Amino acid sequence: MGKYKRELIVALMQLAIFWLLPLAMLKVSPMSAVLIMLMCTLVLAVYAARLSKNNIKYVLPLFAAVMFLPTVPVYYNSSALIHALWYFVSSAAGMAAGMLSKKI
């Protein structure tokens, strides 16, 4: 458990982005909410790539996409399922940026 403490914290933060941020952004336009959540996912992936020393960090983009799916019936309609792909891409781009900035 201690070995993956950082990854667990990042995973919990990602879950908070998907479950708590929509509640906090009820008065924001839906497109703005999606952009804010994508940016949060990107920043979190950069953070995870820079701080994690384990190879499990490469699972984060898949985790982000899969953990978005249960929120669709709660907050959105079925047309939001495609957003899981965008969260995967955003997280993968953040991982790549974090890994590149770590090497510099």
C-alpha positions in Angstrom: 0.0 0.0 0.0 2.8 2.4 0.9 4.5 1.7 -2.4 1.6 3.1 -4.4 0.6 5.9 -2.0 1.1 8.7 -4.6 -0.8 6.9 -7.3 -3.7 6.2 -4.9 -3.9 10.0 -4.0 -3.9 10.9 -7.7 -6.6 8.3 -8.3 -8.8 9.8 -5.5 -8.2 13.3 -6.9 -9.3 12.1 -10.3 -12.5 10.6 -8.8 -13.1 13.9 -7.0 -12.8 15.8 -10.3 -15.5 13.5 -11.9 -17.9 13.3 -8.9 -17.6 16.6 -7.0 -16.7 19.2 -9.7 -20.0 18.8 -11.5 -21.8 19.6 -8.3 -19.7 22.7 -7.8 -20.3 23.9 -11.4 -24.1 23.9 -11.6 -24.2 27.5 -12.7 -21.5 27.2 -15.2 -22.2 26.5 -18.9 -21.8 22.8 -19.7 -19.0 23.4 -22.2 -17.1 25.4 -19.6 -17.5 22.6 -17.1 -16.2 20.1 -19.6 -13.2 22.3 -20.4 -12.4 22.8 -16.7 -12.6 19.1 -16.0 -10.4 18.4 -19.0 -7.8 20.9 -17.8 -7.9 19.5 -14.2 -7.3 16.0 -15.7 -4.4 17.2 -17.7 -2.8 19.0 -14.8 -3.3 16.0 -12.6 -1.7 13.7 -15.1 1.4 16.0 -15.4 1.6 15.9 -11.6 1.3 12.1 -11.5 4.0 11.7 -14.2 6.4 14.0 -12.4 6.0 12.6 -8.9 5.4 8.9 -9.4 8.3 6.5 -9.5 6.3 3.4 -10.3 5.2 2.0 -13.7 1.6 1.9 -12.5 1.3 5.6 -13.4 0.9 4.6 -17.0 -2.5 3.2 -16.2 -3.8 6.7 -15.2 -5.2 7.6 -18.7 -7.2 4.4 -18.8 -8.3 4.9 -15.2 -9.5 8.4 -16.0 -11.6 7.2 -19.0 -13.1 4.3 -17.1 -13.9 6.3 -14.0 -15.8 8.9 -16.0 -18.2 6.3 -17.3 -20.2 5.8 -14.0 -20.8 9.5 -13.8 -22.7 9.6 -17.1 -26.0 8.2 -15.9 -25.8 10.4 -12.8 -24.9 13.8 -14.2 -25.2 13.6 -18.0 -27.1 11.7 -20.7 -25.8 8.9 -23.0 -24.4 11.4 -25.4 -21.6 12.2 -22.9 -20.1 8.8 -23.2 -17.7 10.1 -25.9 -16.2 12.4 -23.3 -14.4 9.4 -21.8 -12.2 9.4 -24.9 -11.3 13.0 -24.3 -10.4 12.3 -20.7 -8.2 9.5 -21.9 -6.5 11.8 -24.4 -6.1 14.6 -21.9 -4.6 12.3 -19.3 -2.3 10.7 -21.8 -1.1 14.1 -23.0 -0.5 15.2 -19.4 1.5 12.0 -18.8 3.6 12.6 -21.9 4.2 16.3 -20.9 5.1 15.3 -17.3 7.5 12.6 -18.5 9.2 15.0 -20.9 9.5 17.8 -18.3 10.9 15.3 -15.8 13.7 14.4 -18.3 14.6 18.1 -18.9 
